[in-house]
Amino acid sequence: MLIVVFRVIRTVAENGPLAASEIASIVLASMAVALVVGGAVVAPRGPPWAAILFGGALGVELFLLGALAPPRFIAAIPLFFAFALVMVPPRSVGSTASGAGSTARSIATIIALGLMVPIGVAYLSTGLVASEEDLWGAYGLFAVLLTITVWMASRRTWWVVAMPFVSAGLWMLMLWFGERFLDWSA
């Protein structure tokens, strides 16, 4: 919400009074942020309700706000969704593991998910060099990688440790490809 307030103040200071489309985009962005915050609050108690709220925020961002302005929170929504899913205890898939192995795996999972935060910021910053059309692909790629990471975390596999490195490598490859073939520049 603070980001939205800051953007309103900055826009008014730079351009004067807000136009009707700017007011509508501010209201829609605030609604998306409120849905994300609500989803994060209810996630530990009811993952289906959180999924509905996150889906609503994503729908507002993509369909309603996307018609007025390019999406700005699209990379943050899957990130909130991932951390909400991690807060929910995983369902057991057979026998439950206990002992030092499961503790080490839990710590590795938390570190891997923590490393996905700065990688998500890197994917979000792709908008500084990429065109708007290509930016959608970058956001989609990060959403897929984050979904795979959360799925691996819920399955308690050691492969989750590789996902931050795979995500960072794909981001660097994407930047190289965009600079080389799509004329991206800073």
Backbone as JSON Lines, residues from 0, in Angstrom:
{"i":0,"aa":"M","n":[0.82,-1.19,0.0],"ca":[0.0,0.0,0.0],"c":[0.87,1.26,0.0]}
{"i":1,"aa":"L","n":[2.02,1.17,0.67],"ca":[2.91,2.33,0.7],"c":[3.43,2.65,-0.69]}
{"i":2,"aa":"I","n":[3.67,1.63,-1.5],"ca":[4.14,1.86,-2.86],"c":[3.09,2.62,-3.66]}
{"i":3,"aa":"V","n":[1.84,2.23,-3.5],"ca":[0.75,2.91,-4.22],"c":[0.65,4.35,-3.77]}
{"i":4,"aa":"V","n":[0.72,4.6,-2.47],"ca":[0.64,5.97,-1.95],"c":[1.82,6.79,-2.46]}
{"i":5,"aa":"F","n":[3.01,6.2,-2.46],"ca":[4.19,6.91,-2.95],"c":[4.03,7.26,-4.43]}
{"i":6,"aa":"R","n":[3.51,6.33,-5.22],"ca":[3.32,6.59,-6.66],"c":[2.3,7.7,-6.88]}
{"i":7,"aa":"V","n":[1.24,7.74,-6.07],"ca":[0.24,8.81,-6.21],"c":[0.87,10.15,-5.9]}
{"i":8,"aa":"I","n":[1.61,10.24,-4.81],"ca":[2.25,11.5,-4.43],"c":[3.24,11.95,-5.5]}
{"i":9,"aa":"R","n":[4.03,11.02,-6.01],"ca":[5.01,11.35,-7.04],"c":[4.33,11.81,-8.33]}
{"i":10,"aa":"T","n":[3.26,11.13,-8.72],"ca":[2.55,11.5,-9.95],"c":[1.91,12.88,-9.82]}
{"i":11,"aa":"V","n":[1.3,13.16,-8.69],"ca":[0.68,14.47,-8.48],"c":[1.75,15.56,-8.45]}
{"i":12,"aa":"A","n":[2.9,15.29,-7.82],"ca":[3.97,16.28,-7.74],"c":[4.56,16.56,-9.13]}
{"i":13,"aa":"E","n":[4.65,15.54,-9.98],"ca":[5.25,15.73,-11.29],"c":[4.27,16.28,-12.32]}
{"i":14,"aa":"N","n":[3.03,15.79,-12.31],"ca":[2.1,16.09,-13.38],"c":[0.91,16.95,-12.99]}
{"i":15,"aa":"G","n":[0.76,17.25,-11.72],"ca":[-0.41,18.0,-11.29],"c":[-1.56,17.06,-10.96]}
{"i":16,"aa":"P","n":[-2.82,17.54,-11.06],"ca":[-3.97,16.72,-10.71],"c":[-4.05,15.44,-11.56]}
{"i":17,"aa":"L","n":[-4.63,14.42,-10.95],"ca":[-4.72,13.12,-11.61],"c":[-5.87,13.08,-12.61]}
{"i":18,"aa":"A","n":[-5.63,12.38,-13.72],"ca":[-6.68,12.15,-14.7],"c":[-7.56,11.0,-14.22]}
{"i":19,"aa":"A","n":[-8.72,10.83,-14.86],"ca":[-9.65,9.77,-14.45],"c":[-9.03,8.39,-14.62]}
{"i":20,"aa":"S","n":[-8.27,8.17,-15.7],"ca":[-7.65,6.85,-15.9],"c":[-6.58,6.58,-14.84]}
{"i":21,"aa":"E","n":[-5.87,7.62,-14.41],"ca":[-4.87,7.44,-13.36],"c":[-5.54,7.1,-12.03]}
{"i":22,"aa":"I","n":[-6.66,7.75,-11.73],"ca":[-7.38,7.44,-10.5],"c":[-7.89,6.01,-10.55]}
{"i":23,"aa":"A","n":[-8.42,5.59,-11.7],"ca":[-8.91,4.21,-11.83],"c":[-7.78,3.21,-11.66]}
{"i":24,"aa":"S","n":[-6.61,3.49,-12.24],"ca":[-5.5,2.55,-12.1],"c":[-4.99,2.51,-10.66]}
{"i":25,"aa":"I","n":[-5.04,3.62,-9.95],"ca":[-4.62,3.63,-8.55],"c":[-5.59,2.81,-7.7]}
{"i":26,"aa":"V","n":[-6.88,2.95,-7.97],"ca":[-7.89,2.19,-7.22],"c":[-7.71,0.69,-7.5]}
{"i":27,"aa":"L","n":[-7.51,0.33,-8.76],"ca":[-7.34,-1.09,-9.11],"c":[-6.04,-1.66,-8.52]}
{"i":28,"aa":"A","n":[-4.96,-0.88,-8.55],"ca":[-3.7,-1.34,-7.97],"c":[-3.85,-1.52,-6.46]}
{"i":29,"aa":"S","n":[-4.57,-0.62,-5.82],"ca":[-4.82,-0.75,-4.38],"c":[-5.65,-1.99,-4.08]}
{"i":30,"aa":"M","n":[-6.63,-2.27,-4.95],"ca":[-7.45,-3.46,-4.76],"c":[-6.61,-4.73,-4.91]}
{"i":31,"aa":"A","n":[-5.69,-4.75,-5.9],"ca":[-4.82,-5.92,-6.08],"c":[-3.93,-6.12,-4.87]}
{"i":32,"aa":"V","n":[-3.38,-5.03,-4.35],"ca":[-2.52,-5.13,-3.16],"c":[-3.32,-5.61,-1.96]}
{"i":33,"aa":"A","n":[-4.54,-5.11,-1.79],"ca":[-5.38,-5.55,-0.67],"c":[-5.72,-7.03,-0.78]}
{"i":34,"aa":"L","n":[-5.98,-7.51,-1.99],"ca":[-6.25,-8.94,-2.18],"c":[-5.02,-9.79,-1.85]}
{"i":35,"aa":"V","n":[-3.84,-9.32,-2.24],"ca":[-2.61,-10.07,-1.94],"c":[-2.38,-10.11,-0.43]}
{"i":36,"aa":"V","n":[-2.54,-8.99,0.24],"ca":[-2.35,-8.95,1.69],"c":[-3.38,-9.84,2.37]}
{"i":37,"aa":"G","n":[-4.63,-9.78,1.92],"ca":[-5.67,-10.65,2.49],"c":[-5.35,-12.11,2.27]}
{"i":38,"aa":"G","n":[-4.85,-12.46,1.09],"ca":[-4.45,-13.85,0.82],"c":[-3.32,-14.31,1.72]}
{"i":39,"aa":"A","n":[-2.36,-13.43,1.97],"ca":[-1.25,-13.79,2.85],"c":[-1.73,-13.98,4.29]}
{"i":40,"aa":"V","n":[-2.75,-13.2,4.69],"ca":[-3.27,-13.32,6.06],"c":[-4.04,-14.62,6.25]}
{"i":41,"aa":"V","n":[-4.86,-15.0,5.27],"ca":[-5.69,-16.2,5.46],"c":[-5.0,-17.48,5.03]}
{"i":42,"aa":"A","n":[-3.81,-17.41,4.43],"ca":[-3.13,-18.6,3.92],"c":[-2.88,-19.67,4.98]}
{"i":43,"aa":"P","n":[-2.42,-19.32,6.19],"ca":[-2.18,-20.39,7.17],"c":[-3.45,-21.1,7.61]}
{"i":44,"aa":"R","n":[-4.59,-20.42,7.54],"ca":[-5.84,-21.02,8.01],"c":[-6.61,-21.72,6.9]}
{"i":45,"aa":"G","n":[-6.52,-21.21,5.68],"ca":[-7.3,-21.78,4.59],"c":[-6.66,-21.55,3.24]}
{"i":46,"aa":"P","n":[-5.81,-22.47,2.8],"ca":[-5.15,-22.29,1.5],"c":[-6.11,-22.08,0.33]}
{"i":47,"aa":"P","n":[-7.29,-22.74,0.31],"ca":[-8.19,-22.48,-0.82],"c":[-8.66,-21.02,-0.88]}
{"i":48,"aa":"W","n":[-8.94,-20.43,0.29],"ca":[-9.35,-19.03,0.3],"c":[-8.2,-18.13,-0.13]}
{"i":49,"aa":"A","n":[-6.99,-18.47,0.29],"ca":[-5.83,-17.69,-0.12],"c":[-5.64,-17.78,-1.63]}
{"i":50,"aa":"A","n":[-5.83,-18.97,-2.18],"ca":[-5.69,-19.14,-3.63],"c":[-6.74,-18.3,-4.37]}
{"i":51,"aa":"I","n":[-7.95,-18.23,-3.84],"ca":[-8.99,-17.42,-4.46],"c":[-8.62,-15.95,-4.42]}
{"i":52,"aa":"L","n":[-8.12,-15.49,-3.27],"ca":[-7.72,-14.08,-3.15],"c":[-6.54,-13.76,-4.06]}
{"i":53,"aa":"F","n":[-5.54,-14.65,-4.11],"ca":[-4.39,-14.42,-4.99],"c":[-4.82,-14.45,-6.45]}
{"i":54,"aa":"G","n":[-5.72,-15.37,-6.8],"ca":[-6.23,-15.41,-8.16],"c":[-6.99,-14.14,-8.52]}
{"i":55,"aa":"G","n":[-7.76,-13.62,-7.56],"ca":[-8.45,-12.36,-7.78],"c":[-7.49,-11.21,-8.0]}
{"i":56,"aa":"A","n":[-6.42,-11.16,-7.21],"ca":[-5.42,-10.11,-7.38],"c":[-4.74,-10.22,-8.74]}
{"i":57,"aa":"L","n":[-4.43,-11.44,-9.13],"ca":[-3.81,-11.66,-10.43],"c":[-4.76,-11.25,-11.55]}
{"i":58,"aa":"G","n":[-6.05,-11.57,-11.4],"ca":[-7.04,-11.17,-12.4],"c":[-7.17,-9.65,-12.5]}
{"i":59,"aa":"V","n":[-7.2,-8.96,-11.36],"ca":[-7.25,-7.5,-11.37],"c":[-6.02,-6.94,-12.07]}
{"i":60,"aa":"E","n":[-4.87,-7.51,-11.75],"ca":[-3.61,-7.03,-12.31],"c":[-3.56,-7.24,-13.83]}
{"i":61,"aa":"L","n":[-3.93,-8.42,-14.27],"ca":[-3.78,-8.75,-15.69],"c":[-4.87,-8.16,-16.56]}
{"i":62,"aa":"F","n":[-6.13,-8.28,-16.13],"ca":[-7.23,-7.94,-17.02],"c":[-7.75,-6.52,-16.83]}
{"i":63,"aa":"L","n":[-7.9,-6.09,-15.59],"ca":[-8.46,-4.76,-15.37],"c":[-7.38,-3.68,-15.41]}
{"i":64,"aa":"L","n":[-6.34,-3.86,-14.6],"ca":[-5.27,-2.86,-14.54],"c":[-4.41,-2.91,-15.79]}
{"i":65,"aa":"G","n":[-4.25,-4.08,-16.38],"ca":[-3.45,-4.2,-17.6],"c":[-4.0,-3.39,-18.74]}
{"i":66,"aa":"A","n":[-5.31,-3.13,-18.76],"ca":[-5.91,-2.32,-19.81],"c":[-5.59,-0.84,-19.63]}
{"i":67,"aa":"L","n":[-5.31,-0.41,-18.41],"ca":[-5.03,1.0,-18.13],"c":[-3.55,1.33,-18.09]}
{"i":68,"aa":"A","n":[-2.76,0.44,-17.52],"ca":[-1.33,0.69,-17.34],"c":[-0.61,-0.65,-17.32]}
{"i":69,"aa":"P","n":[0.67,-0.67,-17.65],"ca":[1.38,-1.95,-17.58],"c":[1.45,-2.44,-16.14]}
{"i":70,"aa":"P","n":[1.31,-3.74,-15.94],"ca":[1.32,-4.29,-14.58],"c":[2.65,-4.02,-13.87]}
{"i":71,"aa":"R","n":[2.56,-3.68,-12.62],"ca":[3.76,-3.4,-11.83],"c":[3.95,-4.39,-10.69]}
{"i":72,"aa":"F","n":[2.9,-5.05,-10.23],"ca":[3.0,-5.95,-9.1],"c":[2.98,-7.41,-9.53]}
{"i":73,"aa":"I","n":[3.04,-7.7,-10.8],"ca":[2.83,-9.05,-11.29],"c":[3.87,-10.03,-10.77]}
{"i":74,"aa":"A","n":[5.11,-9.61,-10.56],"ca":[6.13,-10.52,-10.05],"c":[5.99,-10.74,-8.55]}
{"i":75,"aa":"A","n":[5.39,-9.78,-7.85],"ca":[5.25,-9.92,-6.4],"c":[4.13,-10.88,-6.04]}
{"i":76,"aa":"I","n":[3.11,-10.99,-6.88],"ca":[1.97,-11.83,-6.56],"c":[2.36,-13.31,-6.46]}
{"i":77,"aa":"P","n":[3.07,-13.88,-7.45],"ca":[3.48,-15.28,-7.28],"c":[4.42,-15.47,-6.09]}
{"i":78,"aa":"L","n":[5.22,-14.45,-5.77],"ca":[6.12,-14.55,-4.63],"c":[5.33,-14.65,-3.33]}
{"i":79,"aa":"F","n":[4.32,-13.83,-3.15],"ca":[3.47,-13.92,-1.97],"c":[2.77,-15.27,-1.93]}
{"i":80,"aa":"F","n":[2.32,-15.73,-3.09],"ca":[1.63,-17.01,-3.17],"c":[2.55,-18.14,-2.73]}
{"i":81,"aa":"A","n":[3.8,-18.09,-3.17],"ca":[4.75,-19.14,-2.82],"c":[5.01,-19.18,-1.32]}
{"i":82,"aa":"F","n":[5.23,-18.03,-0.72],"ca":[5.51,-18.02,0.71],"c":[4.28,-18.4,1.53]}
{"i":83,"aa":"A","n":[3.1,-18.07,1.03],"ca":[1.88,-18.5,1.72],"c":[1.75,-20.02,1.67]}
{"i":84,"aa":"L","n":[2.08,-20.62,0.53],"ca":[2.02,-22.08,0.43],"c":[3.03,-22.75,1.34]}
{"i":85,"aa":"V","n":[4.19,-22.14,1.5],"ca":[5.23,-22.72,2.34],"c":[4.83,-22.66,3.81]}
{"i":86,"aa":"M","n":[4.06,-21.65,4.18],"ca":[3.63,-21.54,5.58],"c":[2.67,-22.66,5.96]}
{"i":87,"aa":"V","n":[2.0,-23.23,4.98],"ca":[1.06,-24.33,5.24],"c":[1.85,-25.62,5.38]}
{"i":88,"aa":"P","n":[1.64,-26.41,6.42],"ca":[2.4,-27.65,6.57],"c":[2.12,-28.6,5.41]}
{"i":89,"aa":"P","n":[3.17,-29.27,4.91],"ca":[2.97,-30.16,3.77],"c":[2.2,-31.41,4.17]}
{"i":90,"aa":"R","n":[1.51,-31.97,3.18],"ca":[0.81,-33.23,3.41],"c":[1.82,-34.36,3.32]}
{"i":91,"aa":"S","n":[1.67,-35.33,4.16],"ca":[2.62,-36.43,4.14],"c":[2.35,-37.31,2.92]}
{"i":92,"aa":"V","n":[3.42,-37.75,2.28],"ca":[3.33,-38.6,1.1],"c":[3.94,-39.94,1.47]}
{"i":93,"aa":"G","n":[3.28,-40.71,2.26],"ca":[3.84,-41.98,2.71],"c":[4.36,-41.84,4.12]}
{"i":94,"aa":"S","n":[5.56,-42.33,4.35],"ca":[6.12,-42.29,5.7],"c":[6.71,-40.92,5.97]}
{"i":95,"aa":"T","n":[6.64,-40.5,7.21],"ca":[7.19,-39.22,7.6],"c":[8.64,-39.39,8.0]}
{"i":96,"aa":"A","n":[9.46,-38.49,7.51],"ca":[10.88,-38.54,7.86],"c":[11.12,-37.73,9.12]}
{"i":97,"aa":"S","n":[12.02,-38.19,9.93],"ca":[12.34,-37.44,11.14],"c":[13.84,-37.51,11.34]}
{"i":98,"aa":"G","n":[14.32,-36.63,12.2],"ca":[15.74,-36.65,12.51],"c":[16.49,-35.54,11.83]}
{"i":99,"aa":"A","n":[17.82,-35.69,11.8],"ca":[18.7,-34.65,11.28],"c":[18.51,-34.45,9.78]}
{"i":100,"aa":"G","n":[18.2,-35.5,9.04],"ca":[18.01,-35.37,7.6],"c":[16.86,-34.46,7.26]}
{"i":101,"aa":"S","n":[15.75,-34.59,7.98],"ca":[14.6,-33.74,7.67],"c":[14.84,-32.31,8.13]}
{"i":102,"aa":"T","n":[15.6,-32.11,9.2],"ca":[15.92,-30.76,9.65],"c":[16.82,-30.06,8.64]}
{"i":103,"aa":"A","n":[17.83,-30.78,8.15],"ca":[18.73,-30.2,7.14],"c":[17.96,-29.89,5.86]}
{"i":104,"aa":"R","n":[17.05,-30.75,5.48],"ca":[16.24,-30.53,4.29],"c":[15.34,-29.32,4.47]}
{"i":105,"aa":"S","n":[14.77,-29.16,5.65],"ca":[13.92,-28.0,5.92],"c":[14.71,-26.7,5.85]}
{"i":106,"aa":"I","n":[15.9,-26.72,6.42],"ca":[16.76,-25.53,6.37],"c":[17.16,-25.22,4.94]}
{"i":107,"aa":"A","n":[17.5,-26.24,4.17],"ca":[17.85,-26.03,2.76],"c":[16.68,-25.47,1.98]}
{"i":108,"aa":"T","n":[15.49,-25.94,2.27],"ca":[14.28,-25.45,1.59],"c":[14.04,-23.98,1.91]}
{"i":109,"aa":"I","n":[14.19,-23.61,3.17],"ca":[13.99,-22.22,3.57],"c":[15.02,-21.32,2.91]}
{"i":110,"aa":"I","n":[16.27,-21.77,2.85],"ca":[17.32,-20.98,2.2],"c":[17.03,-20.84,0.71]}
{"i":111,"aa":"A","n":[16.62,-21.94,0.07],"ca":[16.31,-21.88,-1.37],"c":[15.17,-20.92,-1.65]}
{"i":112,"aa":"L","n":[14.12,-20.97,-0.83],"ca":[13.01,-20.05,-1.04],"c":[13.41,-18.61,-0.73]}
{"i":113,"aa":"G","n":[14.27,-18.44,0.26],"ca":[14.78,-17.1,0.56],"c":[15.61,-16.54,-0.59]}
{"i":114,"aa":"L","n":[16.37,-17.4,-1.25],"ca":[17.17,-16.95,-2.39],"c":[16.31,-16.59,-3.6]}
{"i":115,"aa":"M","n":[15.1,-17.1,-3.64],"ca":[14.21,-16.76,-4.75],"c":[13.71,-15.32,-4.65]}
{"i":116,"aa":"V","n":[13.79,-14.71,-3.47],"ca":[13.34,-13.32,-3.31],"c":[14.2,-12.36,-4.13]}
{"i":117,"aa":"P","n":[15.54,-12.34,-3.95],"ca":[16.31,-11.42,-4.79],"c":[16.27,-11.78,-6.28]}
{"i":118,"aa":"I","n":[16.09,-13.05,-6.58],"ca":[15.96,-13.44,-7.99],"c":[14.66,-12.89,-8.56]}
{"i":119,"aa":"G","n":[13.6,-12.9,-7.75],"ca":[12.34,-12.29,-8.18],"c":[12.49,-10.8,-8.43]}
{"i":120,"aa":"V","n":[13.27,-10.13,-7.6],"ca":[13.53,-8.7,-7.81],"c":[14.32,-8.51,-9.11]}
{"i":121,"aa":"A","n":[15.25,-9.42,-9.4],"ca":[16.01,-9.33,-10.65],"c":[15.07,-9.49,-11.85]}
{"i":122,"aa":"Y","n":[14.17,-10.46,-11.78],"ca":[13.2,-10.63,-12.88],"c":[12.31,-9.4,-13.0]}
{"i":123,"aa":"L","n":[11.93,-8.81,-11.87],"ca":[11.12,-7.6,-11.9],"c":[11.89,-6.45,-12.54]}
{"i":124,"aa":"S","n":[13.19,-6.38,-12.3],"ca":[14.0,-5.29,-12.86],"c":[14.28,-5.48,-14.35]}
{"i":125,"aa":"T","n":[13.88,-6.58,-14.92],"ca":[14.06,-6.8,-16.36],"c":[13.35,-5.72,-17.16]}
{"i":126,"aa":"G","n":[12.33,-5.13,-16.58],"ca":[11.6,-4.05,-17.24],"c":[12.45,-2.83,-17.53]}
{"i":127,"aa":"L","n":[13.62,-2.73,-16.91],"ca":[14.5,-1.6,-17.18],"c":[15.16,-1.7,-18.55]}
{"i":128,"aa":"V","n":[15.27,-2.92,-19.07],"ca":[15.94,-3.1,-20.36],"c":[15.03,-3.72,-21.42]}
{"i":129,"aa":"A","n":[13.98,-4.4,-21.03],"ca":[13.14,-5.14,-21.97],"c":[11.93,-4.32,-22.39]}
{"i":130,"aa":"S","n":[11.38,-4.67,-23.55],"ca":[10.13,-4.05,-23.98],"c":[8.98,-4.64,-23.16]}
{"i":131,"aa":"E","n":[7.83,-3.98,-23.21],"ca":[6.7,-4.42,-22.39],"c":[6.23,-5.82,-22.78]}
{"i":132,"aa":"E","n":[6.24,-6.12,-24.08],"ca":[5.81,-7.44,-24.53],"c":[6.74,-8.53,-24.01]}
{"i":133,"aa":"D","n":[8.04,-8.26,-24.04],"ca":[9.01,-9.24,-23.56],"c":[8.98,-9.37,-22.04]}
{"i":134,"aa":"L","n":[8.58,-8.29,-21.38],"ca":[8.5,-8.3,-19.93],"c":[7.47,-9.31,-19.43]}
{"i":135,"aa":"W","n":[6.37,-9.47,-20.17],"ca":[5.36,-10.47,-19.8],"c":[5.97,-11.86,-19.8]}
{"i":136,"aa":"G","n":[6.83,-12.14,-20.77],"ca":[7.5,-13.45,-20.82],"c":[8.41,-13.66,-19.63]}
{"i":137,"aa":"A","n":[9.13,-12.61,-19.22],"ca":[10.02,-12.72,-18.06],"c":[9.21,-12.99,-16.8]}
{"i":138,"aa":"Y","n":[8.1,-12.27,-16.63],"ca":[7.25,-12.5,-15.46],"c":[6.67,-13.91,-15.47]}
{"i":139,"aa":"G","n":[6.23,-14.34,-16.63],"ca":[5.67,-15.69,-16.74],"c":[6.71,-16.76,-16.43]}
{"i":140,"aa":"L","n":[7.94,-16.57,-16.93],"ca":[9.01,-17.52,-16.65],"c":[9.29,-17.59,-15.16]}
{"i":141,"aa":"F","n":[9.34,-16.44,-14.49],"ca":[9.59,-16.46,-13.05],"c":[8.45,-17.12,-12.3]}
{"i":142,"aa":"A","n":[7.22,-16.88,-12.72],"ca":[6.07,-17.52,-12.07],"c":[6.15,-19.03,-12.2]}
{"i":143,"aa":"V","n":[6.54,-19.52,-13.38],"ca":[6.69,-20.97,-13.58],"c":[7.81,-21.53,-12.7]}
{"i":144,"aa":"L","n":[8.96,-20.84,-12.69],"ca":[10.08,-21.31,-11.87],"c":[9.74,-21.3,-10.38]}
{"i":145,"aa":"L","n":[9.01,-20.28,-9.94],"ca":[8.62,-20.2,-8.54],"c":[7.6,-21.28,-8.19]}
{"i":146,"aa":"T","n":[6.71,-21.57,-9.11],"ca":[5.74,-22.64,-8.88],"c":[6.44,-23.99,-8.75]}
{"i":147,"aa":"I","n":[7.42,-24.24,-9.61],"ca":[8.19,-25.48,-9.53],"c":[8.95,-25.55,-8.21]}
{"i":148,"aa":"T","n":[9.51,-24.43,-7.78],"ca":[10.25,-24.39,-6.51],"c":[9.33,-24.7,-5.34]}
{"i":149,"aa":"V","n":[8.14,-24.11,-5.33],"ca":[7.2,-24.37,-4.24],"c":[6.73,-25.82,-4.28]}
{"i":150,"aa":"W","n":[6.49,-26.34,-5.47],"ca":[6.09,-27.75,-5.58],"c":[7.18,-28.65,-5.04]}
{"i":151,"aa":"M","n":[8.44,-28.36,-5.38],"ca":[9.55,-29.17,-4.85],"c":[9.66,-29.02,-3.34]}
{"i":152,"aa":"A","n":[9.43,-27.82,-2.83],"ca":[9.5,-27.61,-1.38],"c":[8.4,-28.39,-0.67]}
{"i":153,"aa":"S","n":[7.22,-28.45,-1.26],"ca":[6.14,-29.19,-0.63],"c":[6.38,-30.69,-0.67]}
{"i":154,"aa":"R","n":[7.15,-31.16,-1.63],"ca":[7.49,-32.58,-1.74],"c":[8.73,-32.93,-0.92]}
{"i":155,"aa":"R","n":[9.36,-31.92,-0.34],"ca":[10.55,-32.12,0.51],"c":[11.68,-32.84,-0.23]}
{"i":156,"aa":"T","n":[11.95,-32.39,-1.45],"ca":[13.04,-32.96,-2.22],"c":[14.27,-32.05,-2.15]}
{"i":157,"aa":"W","n":[15.42,-32.65,-2.29],"ca":[16.66,-31.89,-2.24],"c":[16.86,-31.07,-3.51]}
{"i":158,"aa":"W","n":[16.14,-31.37,-4.58],"ca":[16.29,-30.64,-5.83],"c":[15.86,-29.18,-5.7]}
{"i":159,"aa":"V","n":[15.15,-28.86,-4.65],"ca":[14.72,-27.47,-4.46],"c":[15.92,-26.54,-4.31]}
{"i":160,"aa":"V","n":[17.03,-27.06,-3.83],"ca":[18.24,-26.25,-3.65],"c":[18.77,-25.75,-5.0]}
{"i":161,"aa":"A","n":[18.55,-26.51,-6.06],"ca":[19.06,-26.13,-7.38],"c":[18.23,-25.03,-8.04]}
{"i":162,"aa":"M","n":[17.0,-24.85,-7.63],"ca":[16.1,-23.93,-8.33],"c":[16.55,-22.46,-8.31]}
{"i":163,"aa":"P","n":[17.09,-21.92,-7.2],"ca":[17.58,-20.54,-7.29],"c":[18.71,-20.38,-8.31]}
{"i":164,"aa":"F","n":[19.57,-21.38,-8.41],"ca":[20.66,-21.3,-9.36],"c":[20.16,-21.43,-10.8]}
{"i":165,"aa":"V","n":[19.2,-22.32,-11.0],"ca":[18.58,-22.46,-12.33],"c":[17.87,-21.16,-12.71]}
{"i":166,"aa":"S","n":[17.14,-20.57,-11.76],"ca":[16.41,-19.33,-12.03],"c":[17.35,-18.18,-12.35]}
{"i":167,"aa":"A","n":[18.44,-18.06,-11.59],"ca":[19.42,-17.0,-11.85],"c":[20.11,-17.22,-13.2]}
{"i":168,"aa":"G","n":[20.44,-18.47,-13.51],"ca":[21.08,-18.76,-14.79],"c":[20.16,-18.46,-15.96]}
{"i":169,"aa":"L","n":[18.88,-18.81,-15.83],"ca":[17.93,-18.51,-16.91],"c":[17.73,-17.01,-17.06]}
{"i":170,"aa":"W","n":[17.77,-16.27,-15.97],"ca":[17.63,-14.81,-16.06],"c":[18.82,-14.21,-16.81]}
{"i":171,"aa":"M","n":[20.03,-14.67,-16.47],"ca":[21.21,-14.15,-17.18],"c":[21.19,-14.55,-18.65]}
{"i":172,"aa":"L","n":[20.75,-15.76,-18.94],"ca":[20.63,-16.21,-20.32],"c":[19.58,-15.38,-21.07]}
{"i":173,"aa":"M","n":[18.48,-15.08,-20.39],"ca":[17.43,-14.27,-20.98],"c":[17.95,-12.86,-21.29]}
{"i":174,"aa":"L","n":[18.73,-12.27,-20.37],"ca":[19.29,-10.94,-20.61],"c":[20.27,-10.96,-21.78]}
{"i":175,"aa":"W","n":[21.1,-11.99,-21.84],"ca":[22.05,-12.11,-22.95],"c":[21.3,-12.23,-24.27]}
{"i":176,"aa":"F","n":[20.29,-13.1,-24.31],"ca":[19.52,-13.32,-25.53],"c":[18.8,-12.03,-25.94]}
{"i":177,"aa":"G","n":[18.21,-11.33,-24.97],"ca":[17.5,-10.09,-25.27],"c":[18.42,-9.01,-25.8]}
{"i":178,"aa":"E","n":[19.61,-8.9,-25.22],"ca":[20.56,-7.9,-25.69],"c":[21.09,-8.26,-27.08]}
{"i":179,"aa":"R","n":[21.32,-9.52,-27.29],"ca":[21.92,-9.98,-28.54],"c":[20.92,-9.97,-29.71]}
{"i":180,"aa":"F","n":[19.68,-10.45,-29.46],"ca":[18.76,-10.66,-30.57],"c":[17.51,-9.76,-30.53]}
{"i":181,"aa":"L","n":[17.17,-9.2,-29.39],"ca":[15.93,-8.42,-29.28],"c":[16.17,-6.94,-29.06]}
{"i":182,"aa":"D","n":[17.41,-6.51,-29.15],"ca":[17.8,-5.09,-29.0],"c":[17.42,-4.49,-27.66]}
{"i":183,"aa":"W","n":[17.56,-5.27,-26.61],"ca":[17.36,-4.71,-25.27],"c":[18.58,-3.87,-24.94]}
{"i":184,"aa":"S","n":[18.35,-2.77,-24.28],"ca":[19.47,-1.94,-23.81],"c":[19.04,-1.15,-22.6]}
{"i":185,"aa":"A","n":[20.03,-0.74,-21.82],"ca":[19.74,0.0,-20.59],"c":[19.43,1.44,-20.85]}
